Amino acid sequence: MQRYFVDAKQIQGNQIVIDNDDAHHIVRVMRMAEGSEVIVSDGAARTVKARIDHIAGKSVTLSIVEELPQRAEAAWRVTIAQGLPKGDKMELIMQKCTEIGAASFIPFSSERVIVQYDHKKEAKRLERWSKIVKEAAEQSHRDFIPTLEEPKSWKELLALIPSYDLALFCYERAGDEGHGIGLKGALEKFKQAGDANTNDNQPSILLIAGPEGGFAEREATEAEAAGAILIGLGRRILRAETAGIVGLSCILYESGEMGGV
């Protein structure tokens, strides 16, 4: 069943009004008619099944049929901090990580970022990314839309590390010459220490993945000093758009999301 996210203000009593792009999608793309049913979420505390009562122009009016339980979200809140990659790779990362279960995204610049970020185009790019995340959340039947922060500088990202229960820094040299440990080992220590049971059993985890050129050794040292754990993602070198997807999947497996505990 098709799912749509709306603002809480669009739900009034037993009635929901959907307009603009979502209404166009219902009528023109999905070709639904009066009597068709969809799932509607306010992206916060409420998810319902609703029936289309009336279609008028760019507006669709629905009535609530049934309240639905919210159980699509992961037990661990994982934020993907991604060094800005070239082209449309960020769109792929956000789309797939939203489907898998990421809670939020933080794009950032670092020493080896190739992209010259243009602040004049920032609003347009964020709007595009937000649309991709929303559509991916609807497609994967999420209860919430992951949050998307404005791009951060390297120093701003470092300052955020202590605010998470666990920060993991994907580093290709992890495991060599005493640098870091494997992701599995880091997560096992996290669970054994009891940290996974903080924040009402929903710990916050920051997964930091680099751009095409990876990270400079100085950056790894600074991230570790800020409280991040240097981790490896296997014996192979992953592309910039692959590391976050792989890391997130492994983290959620270890959390029990896929029967891993």
QUIHU-V546997 format. One record per residue. PHI is phi in degrees with one decimal (none if undefined). PSI is psi in whole degrees, 0 to 359 (NA if undefined). OMEGA is omega in whole degrees, -180 to 180 (none if undefined). Layout:
PHI/PSI/OMEGA ; PHI/PSI/OMEGA
//
This chain:
none/136/-177 ; -66.0/141/-179 ; -118.2/143/178 ; -134.6/144/174 ; -100.5/136/178 ; -132.1/164/173 ; -73.7/145/-178 ; -55.7/331/-179 ; -68.9/343/179 ; -81.0/352/176 ; -103.3/112/-180 ; -120.7/106/-178 ; 63.6/240/-179 ; -98.5/7/-174 ; -118.3/144/178 ; -127.8/137/176 ; -118.1/121/178 ; -112.4/132/-178 ; -135.4/188/177 ; 55.7/225/-173 ; -61.0/321/-179 ; -66.8/322/177 ; -64.9/319/177 ; -61.0/319/-180 ; -64.9/319/180 ; -62.7/314/-172 ; -85.5/312/-172 ; -90.4/324/-177 ; -88.8/307/-179 ; -82.1/343/179 ; 54.1/44/178 ; -80.2/160/-180 ; -131.2/176/177 ; -58.5/133/-177 ; 103.6/341/178 ; -69.5/152/-178 ; -117.8/145/178 ; -138.5/169/173 ; -103.8/134/-179 ; -126.0/133/178 ; -127.1/144/176 ; -88.6/5/178 ; 70.9/14/-178 ; -135.8/277/-172 ; -124.0/2/-172 ; -139.6/132/174 ; -133.0/131/-176 ; -137.0/159/168 ; -94.2/134/-177 ; -134.8/150/-179 ; -110.1/138/179 ; -74.3/122/179 ; -99.3/324/-173 ; -154.1/138/176 ; -120.9/123/-179 ; -141.8/108/179 ; 60.8/239/-179 ; -99.6/26/-179 ; -132.7/138/178 ; -125.1/126/179 ; -105.4/132/-178 ; -128.6/158/174 ; -117.9/144/-178 ; -74.0/129/180 ; -99.8/321/-173 ; -158.6/139/172 ; -81.1/135/-177 ; -113.3/147/178 ; -70.8/151/177 ; -104.3/109/-177 ; -144.3/23/-177 ; -92.8/351/-174 ; -89.4/151/-178 ; -73.0/153/180 ; -71.0/332/178 ; -107.7/132/179 ; -87.8/109/-177 ; -107.3/124/176 ; -100.2/130/177 ; -95.9/112/173 ; -97.0/116/-172 ; -121.0/123/172 ; -62.2/133/-174 ; -58.2/116/179 ; -92.5/172/180 ; -76.4/161/172 ; 57.2/221/-177 ; -100.5/21/-178 ; -63.5/326/179 ; -62.7/325/178 ; -63.5/318/178 ; -63.7/316/-180 ; -59.7/312/-178 ; -66.6/320/-180 ; -63.3/308/-175 ; -72.0/322/179 ; -69.7/330/174 ; -65.9/316/178 ; -60.1/320/-177 ; -71.5/323/178 ; 136.8/18/178 ; -60.8/144/180 ; -89.8/330/-178 ; -162.9/168/-179 ; -132.5/140/175 ; -131.0/102/173 ; -73.6/148/179 ; -150.7/161/176 ; -102.8/144/176 ; -143.0/182/-172 ; -56.7/320/-174 ; -101.4/15/174 ; -67.1/127/-178 ; -85.3/327/-177 ; -64.4/130/173 ; -91.5/100/-174 ; -70.5/127/-178 ; -102.3/110/-177 ; -63.7/336/179 ; -68.8/334/-180 ; -98.3/5/-174 ; -58.7/312/-177 ; -60.9/318/-179 ; -66.9/319/-179 ; -67.6/318/179 ; -64.0/323/178 ; -63.4/318/178 ; -64.5/313/179 ; -62.2/319/-179 ; -61.8/321/179 ; -65.2/319/180 ; -64.2/316/180 ; -63.8/317/179 ; -61.9/313/-178 ; -65.1/322/178 ; -67.9/323/178 ; -65.9/322/177 ; -68.3/315/-179 ; -61.3/322/-177 ; -91.7/6/178 ; 58.5/47/173 ; -74.5/157/174 ; -88.6/337/-179 ; -132.5/153/174 ; -91.2/124/178 ; -55.6/145/179 ; -80.3/151/-179 ; -128.5/116/-180 ; -91.2/158/176 ; -67.4/150/-180 ; -54.0/138/-179 ; -108.9/157/171 ; -80.0/170/179 ; -61.5/317/180 ; -64.8/322/178 ; -65.6/322/178 ; -66.0/316/179 ; -57.1/321/-178 ; -66.7/338/-179 ; -84.1/338/-174 ; -53.6/313/-178 ; -64.7/345/-177 ; -80.8/355/-180 ; -103.6/151/177 ; -66.3/330/179 ; -151.1/130/176 ; -119.4/126/-177 ; -116.6/125/-176 ; -109.0/109/-178 ; -73.0/115/-173 ; -134.4/124/-175 ; -65.9/341/179 ; -91.5/0/-180 ; -59.1/130/-178 ; 99.7/340/178 ; -95.7/136/175 ; 54.3/34/176 ; 80.2/9/180 ; -84.5/113/170 ; 62.7/191/-179 ; -141.5/178/177 ; -74.9/159/180 ; -59.5/317/-179 ; -59.3/316/179 ; -62.6/319/180 ; -64.6/320/-179 ; -73.1/326/177 ; -64.9/318/177 ; -63.8/321/180 ; -61.3/316/180 ; -71.1/320/-179 ; -65.7/327/-179 ; -75.7/351/180 ; 84.4/1/-178 ; -67.4/337/-179 ; -70.5/352/-179 ; -105.5/15/178 ; -83.7/172/176 ; 50.6/52/178 ; 56.6/46/178 ; 62.7/20/176 ; -131.7/77/-178 ; -66.8/155/178 ; -102.7/129/-177 ; -125.5/134/177 ; -108.3/122/178 ; -109.3/115/-175 ; -103.9/119/-180 ; -121.0/143/-174 ; -90.2/175/177 ; -80.3/192/-177 ; -56.1/322/-177 ; -84.7/3/-179 ; 71.4/201/-179 ; -110.5/148/172 ; -75.8/154/-180 ; -60.0/325/178 ; -59.5/319/-179 ; -66.4/321/177 ; -62.5/319/179 ; -64.1/318/-179 ; -68.2/320/180 ; -65.3/318/179 ; -64.7/320/179 ; -65.3/330/180 ; -80.0/350/177 ; 118.6/0/180 ; -80.9/153/176 ; -101.9/127/178 ; -76.5/125/-177 ; -131.3/152/175 ; -103.5/155/179 ; -116.3/39/179 ; 110.0/183/-175 ; -87.1/355/-178 ; -106.8/156/178 ; -88.3/121/-178 ; -94.3/150/176 ; -69.6/161/-178 ; -57.4/322/-177 ; -83.7/357/-178 ; -100.8/326/-172 ; -57.5/312/-179 ; -64.4/321/-180 ; -65.1/315/179 ; -66.3/312/-179 ; -60.2/316/180 ; -62.6/317/180 ; -60.0/317/-180 ; -66.4/319/-180 ; -62.8/314/-178 ; -70.1/330/174 ; -62.9/313/-180 ; -65.6/335/179 ; -77.5/349/-178 ; 99.7/3/-179 ; -57.6/325/-177 ; -119.1/27/-179 ; 81.2/24/-176 ; -84.0/354/-179 ; -119.0/NA/none
//
